[in-house]
Amino acid sequence: ATDWQPIADGQWQPLKALDFSLDADQIGWQGWHIGSLQLEGKSRDGVIAVTSSKGRLQGGNFEAAFDWDTGTQAVRFSSLLLHGQRLELASAPILLLQQIDLPRGELNEVTLVGPQGHLTANHLSGQLRDLSWQQGQALEGEFKGSLGELALDHNSLSDIRAEVQLQP
């Protein structure tokens, strides 16, 4: 038995402790689709720790583990692997997060399409290191890897090898 109330005084009340696992065939959220989702984790005092997740996202596969502090709206990834996605930034879900940290991640054959559709990065593969973003600030971190094609409108560069450091 528990006396937990999901909403008290008009505010969401986090669970003290919860262990969970989820298998879902398909989830749609703000125009993005996640399929064949398998997720495991726990929640303790307002921190949701996803210890393992994998599935299909925007035409590719993903695996991730992360902690989401629901009080500060901060997410810290312990791992992230994206493979084969086509991510259109103009249609990205609106997140109400204040901070995202990614010490290490990997991209394999990912395509990014800029917000206006004029800039496209095709076949992006490599390592992400020390990525950090906070609400109202520029993205920081580094990428080391390759890019099959960078296209701006009708102009393109092919077979690019790069190391990029993002700093404010």
C-alpha positions as CSV (number, residue, x, y, z in Angstrom):
1,A,0.0,0.0,0.0
2,T,1.1,3.5,-0.7
3,D,-0.2,7.0,-0.1
4,W,1.5,8.5,-3.2
5,Q,-0.6,11.1,-5.0
6,P,0.5,11.8,-8.6
7,I,-0.6,15.5,-8.3
8,A,-0.5,17.5,-5.1
9,D,-1.1,21.2,-4.8
10,G,-1.3,21.4,-8.6
11,Q,2.2,20.0,-9.0
12,W,3.5,16.6,-10.3
13,Q,4.9,14.5,-7.4
14,P,7.7,12.2,-8.3
15,L,7.6,8.6,-7.0
16,K,10.0,7.8,-4.2
17,A,11.0,4.5,-5.9
18,L,9.9,2.6,-9.0
19,D,11.6,-0.1,-11.2
20,F,10.2,-0.4,-14.7
21,S,10.6,-2.2,-18.0
22,L,8.7,-1.4,-21.2
23,D,8.3,-3.1,-24.6
24,A,6.3,-1.2,-27.2
25,D,5.8,-1.8,-30.9
26,Q,5.4,1.9,-31.8
27,I,5.2,5.2,-30.1
28,G,4.5,8.5,-31.9
29,W,5.4,11.8,-30.3
30,Q,5.2,15.2,-32.0
31,G,5.7,13.7,-35.5
32,W,8.7,11.4,-34.5
33,H,8.2,7.6,-34.4
34,I,9.9,5.1,-32.1
35,G,9.4,1.5,-32.9
36,S,10.3,-1.8,-31.3
37,L,11.2,0.0,-28.1
38,Q,12.7,-2.0,-25.2
39,L,13.4,0.1,-22.1
40,E,14.5,-0.7,-18.5
41,G,15.2,1.6,-15.6
42,K,14.3,2.9,-12.2
43,S,13.1,6.1,-10.6
44,R,14.3,7.3,-7.3
45,D,13.4,10.7,-5.8
46,G,12.6,12.4,-9.1
47,V,15.5,11.0,-11.1
48,I,14.5,8.6,-13.8
49,A,17.5,6.4,-14.7
50,V,17.0,4.5,-18.0
51,T,19.7,1.8,-17.7
52,S,19.0,0.3,-21.1
53,S,16.9,1.4,-24.1
54,K,17.0,0.3,-27.7
55,G,14.7,0.5,-30.7
56,R,14.0,2.1,-34.0
57,L,13.9,5.9,-34.4
58,Q,13.3,7.8,-37.6
59,G,14.3,4.9,-39.9
60,G,17.3,3.8,-38.0
61,N,18.4,2.0,-34.7
62,F,19.3,3.5,-31.4
63,E,20.7,2.5,-28.0
64,A,20.9,4.8,-25.0
65,A,21.3,4.9,-21.3
66,F,20.6,8.2,-19.4
67,D,19.5,9.8,-16.2
68,W,16.7,12.4,-16.3
69,D,16.4,14.7,-13.3
70,T,12.8,15.8,-13.4
71,G,13.4,18.5,-10.8
72,T,16.1,20.4,-12.8
73,Q,15.0,19.1,-16.2
74,A,18.5,17.9,-16.9
75,V,19.4,14.8,-18.9
76,R,22.9,13.1,-18.7
77,F,23.6,10.3,-21.1
78,S,25.9,7.5,-20.1
79,S,25.8,6.1,-23.6
80,L,24.2,6.9,-27.0
81,L,24.4,5.1,-30.3
82,L,22.5,6.3,-33.4
83,H,22.6,4.2,-36.6
84,G,20.9,5.0,-39.9
85,Q,18.6,7.8,-38.8
86,R,17.4,10.7,-41.0
87,L,16.8,13.5,-38.4
88,E,15.0,16.6,-39.7
89,L,15.7,19.3,-37.2
90,A,12.7,21.3,-38.3
91,S,10.4,18.5,-37.1
92,A,12.3,17.7,-33.9
93,P,10.1,17.4,-30.8
94,I,10.0,20.3,-28.5
95,L,11.7,19.4,-25.3
96,L,11.3,21.3,-22.1
97,L,14.8,20.4,-20.9
98,Q,17.2,22.9,-19.3
99,Q,20.4,20.9,-19.8
100,I,21.7,17.9,-21.8
101,D,25.1,16.3,-21.2
102,L,26.7,13.6,-23.4
103,P,30.2,12.6,-22.4
104,R,30.5,9.9,-25.1
105,G,28.3,9.0,-28.1
106,E,28.5,7.4,-31.5
107,L,26.9,8.2,-34.8
108,N,26.8,5.7,-37.7
109,E,25.5,6.7,-41.1
110,V,23.2,9.4,-39.7
111,T,21.7,12.1,-41.9
112,L,20.9,15.6,-40.4
113,V,18.7,18.0,-42.2
114,G,18.9,21.7,-41.0
115,P,15.9,23.6,-39.8
116,Q,15.2,25.3,-43.1
117,G,16.1,22.2,-45.2
118,H,18.9,24.1,-47.0
119,L,21.8,22.3,-45.2
120,T,22.1,18.5,-45.1
121,A,24.8,16.3,-43.7
122,N,24.6,12.8,-45.2
123,H,26.3,9.7,-43.9
124,L,27.7,11.2,-40.7
125,S,29.7,8.7,-38.7
126,G,32.0,9.2,-35.8
127,Q,32.5,9.9,-32.1
128,L,30.8,12.6,-30.0
129,R,32.7,13.7,-26.9
130,D,31.8,16.1,-24.0
131,L,28.7,17.5,-25.6
132,S,26.9,19.9,-23.4
133,W,23.9,22.1,-23.9
134,Q,22.1,24.4,-21.6
135,Q,18.9,26.4,-22.3
136,G,19.8,29.7,-23.9
137,Q,23.4,28.7,-24.6
138,A,25.3,27.3,-27.6
139,L,26.1,23.6,-27.9
140,E,29.6,22.7,-26.8
141,G,31.6,19.5,-27.4
142,E,33.5,17.7,-30.1
143,F,32.9,15.4,-33.0
144,K,35.6,13.3,-34.7
145,G,34.6,11.3,-37.8
146,S,33.5,11.4,-41.4
147,L,30.8,12.9,-43.5
148,G,29.8,11.4,-46.8
149,E,28.3,14.6,-48.1
150,L,27.6,18.1,-46.9
151,A,25.0,19.8,-49.1
152,L,23.9,23.4,-49.1
153,D,21.0,23.9,-51.5
154,H,22.4,22.6,-54.8
155,N,26.1,22.7,-53.9
156,S,27.9,19.8,-52.1
157,L,31.2,18.6,-50.7
158,S,31.9,14.8,-50.5
159,D,34.0,12.4,-48.5
160,I,34.9,14.7,-45.7
161,R,37.1,13.6,-42.7
162,A,36.9,16.0,-39.8
163,E,37.5,16.8,-36.2
164,V,35.2,19.6,-35.0
165,Q,35.2,21.3,-31.7
166,L,32.2,23.4,-30.7
167,Q,32.9,26.2,-28.2
168,P,30.9,29.3,-27.4
